């Protein structure tokens, strides 16, 4: 039994996933970034004062995205990417609107700092993997349940 194709299917989606689906998932990740950035910028998501280590609303948006990606079996990498982009939306809001001593160039430099991107990437892994597994498992339970009920009838 070869596990490599199964591992690749979990990481990047099923073998029916083509270029169109991959581009759609990348656009969905960009949409997650734009949504959370706008939600923080317009005050839909409140920003706290002081040191914020976890951005709860960005994380929630990413977890919901990773859960749905797991349910549709589109690939763990895309669940992580959506979560990462959702968390990055808060950082973009902070860099652009909340940092009082910077220009737009400073904001872009702050947004793409390697230490911050690494921190957000690890944070996204912590949130995305359990959500993806939950969505993947939920799909499996529903499939098994349907099969069981069809056999029982």
C-alpha positions, 0 to 999 in steps of 0.5 A: 500500500503506497501512502504517498498518494494519500498523503499528497491528497490530504495535503493538496486535495484529491486527484480531481483537484485541477488548476481551476480549483487551485486558483479558486482556493488561492483567490479564497485565501486572498479574499480571507485576507481582504475580509479580515483586513476590512473587518478590522479596519472598519471596526467590525472586528474590535481591536484590543489595546495592549499586547495581543498574541492571538487575534481571535476574530482573524483566527475564527475566520481562518478556523471556519475556512480550514474547517470547510476546506477539510470538509470539501477535502481541498487540501490541508495546505489551503486550509493553512493558507486561508488561516494564515491570510486571515491572521495576516489581515489583522497585522495589515490593519495594525501596520497600515492604520494603527502604527502611528510613526510610519509611512506606507512603505514602513507599513509594508515593511512591517507587514512582511517582517520575517519574524512576524510572518513566521509567528503567524505561520506557526499560529495558523498551523496551530489553528488550521490543522485541528479545524481541517481534521475536524472538517475531514472527519465530519465528511467521513462520518457523514459518508459512512452514515449515509452508506450505513443508512442506505444498506439498512434500508 
